[in-house]
Amino acid sequence: MNLAHHLAVVIGTTAAPTPQPDNVTAAGQAASQATETNNGTVADIASALGPTGMLLLLLMATIAGYVVSLSLHPNAKCNRCKGAGRHHGSLFSYAQRPCNSCKGRGVHPRLGRRVLFKEP
């Protein structure tokens, strides 16, 4: 028990009781129950957040995971040349030229990288 509760017990036993409104008594009881049972389980937190809060929490976690993914893997393989950076000729199969899409690099910056991490 905390100090305020001890003081309330001491004052309550030595002085005459004072009439209090019901809402003040109920608030005091709720506060004492909250301090006694401060075990926040996952189910308690989920019920306190509600379905909208849980959805927002899941959305924020997903966005944070995507940003971390962008920082770890900023580039994606080019779809036109399959990451080779070169195209083979159609008539002369031994002939090669750089890919026009990725300019011979074989990779493109991912869409999120282009949107979120623009360089001036």
Backbone bond lengths (Angstrom), bond angles and torsions (degrees), N, CA, C in turn:
res aa  C-N    CA-C-N  psi(-1)  N-CA   C-N-CA  omega(-1)  CA-C   N-CA-C  phi
1 M - - - 1.447 - - 1.520 108.90 -
2 N 1.299 115.33 153.85 1.454 118.35 -176.59 1.527 111.08 -96.32
3 L 1.304 115.53 174.08 1.458 122.70 -175.11 1.534 112.01 -64.49
4 A 1.326 117.14 -39.04 1.464 119.78 -179.64 1.527 110.76 -63.27
5 H 1.322 116.91 -38.33 1.462 120.82 178.66 1.532 110.16 -65.79
6 H 1.326 117.48 -42.25 1.462 121.51 178.14 1.532 110.60 -61.91
7 L 1.328 115.97 -44.20 1.463 119.46 179.15 1.526 111.17 -63.81
8 A 1.310 117.50 -38.47 1.460 120.39 179.02 1.526 110.91 -65.19
9 V 1.316 117.19 -37.80 1.470 120.81 178.76 1.520 110.09 -67.57
10 V 1.330 117.46 -43.60 1.460 121.22 -179.14 1.525 110.24 -65.08
11 I 1.320 117.81 -46.25 1.463 121.29 -179.53 1.526 110.24 -66.08
12 G 1.312 116.65 -38.89 1.457 120.77 -178.85 1.523 112.30 -66.64
13 T 1.312 119.37 -31.88 1.463 121.03 -178.50 1.520 111.67 -84.17
14 T 1.327 119.18 -26.57 1.459 120.54 -176.86 1.522 112.60 -90.21
15 A 1.323 118.55 -29.97 1.461 121.02 -177.19 1.524 109.53 -105.43
16 A 1.316 114.76 167.23 1.456 120.60 177.86 1.526 108.83 -72.84
17 P 1.308 117.40 145.52 1.467 119.16 -179.09 1.527 111.06 -68.04
18 T 1.321 115.79 141.04 1.458 121.82 178.65 1.521 108.40 -107.36
19 P 1.292 118.18 136.52 1.467 119.27 179.40 1.525 110.43 -70.36
20 Q 1.329 115.69 133.92 1.455 121.23 179.76 1.519 109.03 -124.28
21 P 1.313 117.11 150.65 1.471 119.15 174.93 1.530 110.40 -64.03
22 D 1.323 115.71 156.95 1.455 120.87 -177.56 1.522 112.53 -64.19
23 N 1.336 117.96 -34.35 1.458 119.19 -177.37 1.524 112.08 -69.56
24 V 1.322 118.54 -31.84 1.462 121.32 177.21 1.518 109.53 -69.87
25 T 1.329 117.18 -41.85 1.463 120.57 178.30 1.518 110.69 -64.20
26 A 1.323 117.38 -43.06 1.464 120.94 -179.98 1.524 110.79 -64.98
27 A 1.333 116.96 -38.29 1.465 120.10 179.28 1.520 110.28 -66.49
28 G 1.317 117.14 -38.88 1.462 120.38 178.02 1.519 111.75 -65.56
29 Q 1.328 116.95 -39.31 1.456 120.31 178.27 1.524 110.85 -67.44
30 A 1.324 117.77 -39.61 1.462 120.98 179.43 1.521 110.59 -65.78
31 A 1.336 116.60 -38.83 1.467 119.73 179.04 1.521 111.01 -66.76
32 S 1.333 117.20 -39.01 1.455 118.83 179.92 1.524 110.88 -69.89
33 Q 1.331 118.01 -35.23 1.457 120.32 176.94 1.521 110.42 -68.08
34 A 1.318 117.38 -36.75 1.459 120.60 -179.76 1.522 110.69 -66.44
35 T 1.330 117.64 -36.52 1.458 119.25 179.98 1.516 111.33 -76.21
36 E 1.325 117.69 -30.51 1.458 119.75 -179.65 1.522 111.55 -75.99
37 T 1.321 118.27 -39.48 1.464 121.52 -179.30 1.516 108.62 -111.55
38 N 1.292 117.07 82.07 1.450 122.91 -179.43 1.523 109.93 -104.94
39 N 1.324 116.81 38.32 1.455 121.78 179.55 1.522 108.35 -97.67
40 G 1.333 117.92 93.13 1.461 122.30 -178.13 1.516 110.83 -82.17
41 T 1.324 117.77 97.50 1.450 120.60 177.22 1.518 109.07 -85.16
42 V 1.304 116.02 170.64 1.462 121.15 -178.76 1.526 110.09 -64.41
43 A 1.323 117.12 -38.56 1.463 120.04 179.49 1.527 110.97 -65.28
44 D 1.331 117.58 -38.81 1.461 120.81 177.77 1.526 111.11 -64.79
45 I 1.314 115.90 -42.06 1.466 120.10 179.93 1.523 109.93 -66.67
46 A 1.334 117.02 -41.82 1.461 120.74 179.65 1.521 111.33 -64.13
47 S 1.330 116.80 -40.38 1.459 118.49 179.38 1.530 111.27 -70.23
48 A 1.321 117.06 -30.65 1.459 120.16 178.28 1.538 111.14 -71.79
49 L 1.339 117.16 -35.87 1.465 120.26 179.88 1.522 112.26 -76.01
50 G 1.309 117.06 -36.14 1.456 120.24 -177.68 1.514 110.49 82.04
51 P 1.329 117.23 175.08 1.464 119.90 -177.35 1.530 113.37 -67.05
52 T 1.319 117.60 -35.58 1.460 119.93 179.75 1.528 110.84 -68.76
53 G 1.316 116.44 -41.26 1.462 120.32 178.14 1.515 112.07 -64.88
54 M 1.328 116.36 -39.32 1.463 119.78 178.46 1.527 110.46 -66.57
55 L 1.334 116.80 -38.58 1.459 120.35 178.20 1.526 110.77 -64.69
56 L 1.329 117.03 -42.45 1.465 120.36 177.62 1.522 111.79 -65.31
57 L 1.321 116.59 -38.65 1.464 120.72 177.86 1.526 110.66 -64.34
58 L 1.326 117.45 -42.17 1.456 121.92 177.68 1.520 110.69 -65.41
59 L 1.320 117.37 -40.06 1.461 121.62 178.35 1.531 111.54 -63.91
60 M 1.326 116.86 -42.93 1.472 120.01 178.47 1.525 111.21 -65.02
61 A 1.334 117.46 -38.71 1.463 120.68 178.26 1.525 110.96 -65.84
62 T 1.328 116.91 -38.51 1.460 121.00 178.28 1.518 111.39 -65.49
63 I 1.324 116.91 -43.29 1.468 120.67 179.44 1.525 110.42 -65.52
64 A 1.318 116.89 -40.93 1.465 120.09 178.20 1.524 110.50 -63.32
65 G 1.321 117.39 -40.76 1.469 121.05 177.48 1.515 111.70 -63.85
66 Y 1.339 117.46 -38.58 1.460 120.94 179.00 1.530 111.03 -67.04
67 V 1.317 117.52 -39.87 1.473 120.37 179.11 1.530 110.31 -66.04
68 V 1.331 116.96 -39.83 1.467 119.89 175.97 1.524 109.96 -63.69
69 S 1.335 117.14 -40.99 1.460 121.68 177.37 1.526 111.21 -60.99
70 L 1.337 116.70 -39.51 1.467 120.14 177.77 1.522 112.01 -64.65
71 S 1.313 116.75 -37.71 1.463 118.62 -179.71 1.526 111.42 -73.18
72 L 1.337 118.00 -30.47 1.468 120.23 178.74 1.526 112.38 -81.03
73 H 1.338 117.13 -37.97 1.467 122.22 -177.74 1.522 109.23 -130.81
74 P 1.341 118.22 80.24 1.467 120.24 -173.45 1.529 114.05 -75.88
75 N 1.339 118.47 -18.78 1.461 121.04 -175.89 1.521 111.06 -115.62
76 A 1.337 115.56 151.81 1.460 122.59 175.23 1.525 108.73 -119.61
77 K 1.325 116.44 153.34 1.456 121.59 -178.88 1.531 109.92 -66.72
78 C 1.314 116.75 140.78 1.456 122.30 178.95 1.528 109.25 -67.50
79 N 1.330 117.01 132.81 1.467 120.89 -178.26 1.525 112.67 -79.99
80 R 1.310 117.83 -26.78 1.471 119.69 -177.01 1.520 112.10 -74.08
81 C 1.337 117.47 -43.61 1.469 119.89 -177.31 1.524 111.78 -105.05
82 K 1.322 118.01 4.29 1.472 124.57 -179.97 1.527 112.04 58.86
83 G 1.329 116.13 32.20 1.455 121.18 176.15 1.517 114.53 85.68
84 A 1.321 118.72 0.04 1.468 120.96 -178.74 1.525 111.98 -79.38
85 G 1.325 116.80 -28.96 1.461 119.99 -178.92 1.509 112.97 84.92
86 R 1.343 117.70 -4.07 1.461 122.14 -177.32 1.523 109.65 -135.47
87 H 1.323 115.27 148.42 1.463 122.48 172.47 1.519 108.01 -108.93
88 H 1.318 115.73 140.18 1.464 120.39 173.15 1.518 108.56 -88.24
89 G 1.293 116.54 148.08 1.454 121.30 179.61 1.521 111.23 -68.29
90 S 1.327 116.61 149.36 1.461 119.70 -179.81 1.531 111.55 -83.41
91 L 1.314 117.45 -36.41 1.460 120.58 179.45 1.523 110.65 -86.44
92 F 1.320 115.96 -47.81 1.470 121.30 177.02 1.525 107.63 -109.15
93 S 1.318 117.57 100.45 1.466 121.81 -171.65 1.525 112.78 -68.02
94 Y 1.309 118.77 -17.86 1.460 121.21 178.50 1.528 111.52 -80.05
95 A 1.338 117.74 -16.99 1.448 121.72 -178.50 1.535 109.61 -78.73
96 Q 1.323 115.07 140.56 1.467 120.25 178.83 1.522 109.81 -131.33
97 R 1.330 114.38 150.91 1.454 120.04 174.90 1.522 107.68 -142.65
98 P 1.330 116.92 156.03 1.473 118.79 178.35 1.527 110.82 -64.94
99 C 1.302 115.70 149.48 1.461 122.12 177.70 1.527 108.95 -67.96
100 N 1.336 116.76 132.82 1.459 120.38 179.77 1.522 111.71 -73.34
101 S 1.310 117.40 -28.73 1.454 120.61 -175.70 1.530 111.94 -74.04
102 C 1.328 117.04 -49.76 1.475 120.39 -177.44 1.516 112.55 -101.41
103 K 1.338 116.95 1.58 1.469 122.93 179.69 1.525 112.57 57.80
104 G 1.333 115.72 37.84 1.458 121.34 174.93 1.512 115.52 84.00
105 R 1.333 119.46 0.76 1.468 121.05 -179.41 1.520 112.64 -80.41
106 G 1.334 116.75 -33.31 1.461 120.25 -178.27 1.519 113.59 91.22
107 V 1.329 117.06 -8.65 1.466 120.54 -179.70 1.523 110.06 -136.12
108 H 1.328 115.16 155.42 1.462 123.83 174.28 1.515 107.83 -120.02
109 P 1.330 118.83 150.52 1.472 118.87 169.27 1.526 109.07 -67.85
110 R 1.323 117.00 140.06 1.459 120.98 178.66 1.523 110.28 -65.70
111 L 1.323 116.22 156.98 1.461 121.63 -176.28 1.534 111.19 -59.50
112 G 1.318 117.49 -44.11 1.464 120.47 179.18 1.512 112.50 -62.63
113 R 1.318 116.53 -34.40 1.466 119.94 177.97 1.520 110.61 -67.90
114 R 1.333 116.08 -39.54 1.467 119.62 179.07 1.526 111.20 -67.48
115 V 1.339 117.23 -35.15 1.456 120.93 -176.83 1.526 111.91 -80.93
116 L 1.343 115.92 -48.75 1.471 119.59 -173.06 1.521 114.50 -83.78
117 F 1.330 117.44 -32.40 1.462 120.52 -173.65 1.520 110.32 -116.96
118 K 1.316 116.11 57.38 1.464 120.21 179.78 1.518 109.68 -69.27
119 E 1.320 115.16 138.50 1.461 120.17 174.35 1.525 108.15 -105.13
120 P 1.327 116.82 134.65 1.471 119.43 -178.02 1.508 113.57 -69.22
